[in-house]
Amino acid sequence: AQTVTQSQPEMSVQEAETVTLSCTYDTSENNYYLFWYKQPPSRQMILVIRQEAYKQQNATENRFSVNFQKAAKSFSLKISDSQLGDTAMYFCAFMKRRDDKIIFGKGTRLHILP
Amino acid sequence: DAGVTQSPTHLIKTRGQQVTLRCSPKSGHDTVSWYQQALGQGPQFIFQYYEEEERQRGNFPDRFSGHQFPNYSSELNVNALLLGDSALYLCASSRGTGQGYEQYFGPGTRLTVT
């Protein structure tokens, strides 16, 4: 069975700073996807970034980037130049390739302080 | 382009009652997955519907059942409600099966069981 672990329940950073959220996962699969989702108080789950395990290059989306370490089964999210609108719950998630079932971690609550 | 919609936004039920939640997928999508998100937790996969059939199921009792209609919309039914069923219920849609990396989530239905 696959598991996703987020060891930081809550974090706070000042606006414009850089913050890194940690995630580790456990799987025996070789082909899979990893995701970071953002869930603001509006409850809408929004995809932030996606990484395909067979791609060695780390995914980036504007201010968001990941550090994917496949051997270590680590998948951290870096938010650069953080903004007040980044305040939300962030979930790390795993999905086997050609599947539809997403397995989520317990989340990290991120506060961006003015 | 309408995204995933869910109704109702929230509702309150009493233990032992039955509830039906509804989901309309994003335009062009034909697969619907349901997730339960307890307070302070990450979402957990309940089941997935494609071509009006349940294709995958998570670790949920038979009290949780669903249906998919010819227009691809879906219902989640929960019988004999327990206090522990109180949660945010999220619906996600995608195009076809095995395309879970392109799932879009709805805003959820908040269910409170008293």
Interface residues (C-beta under 8 A of the other chain):
Chain A: V4 Y33 F35 Y37 S42 R43 Q44 M45 I46 R50 E52 F91 A93 M95 R98 D99 D100 K101 I102 I103 F104 G105 K106 G107
Chain B: T31 S33 Y35 G40 Q41 G42 P43 Q44 F45 Q48 R55 Q56 G58 L88 L90 A92 S94 T97 G98 Q99 G100 Y101 Q103 F105 G106 P107 G108 R110
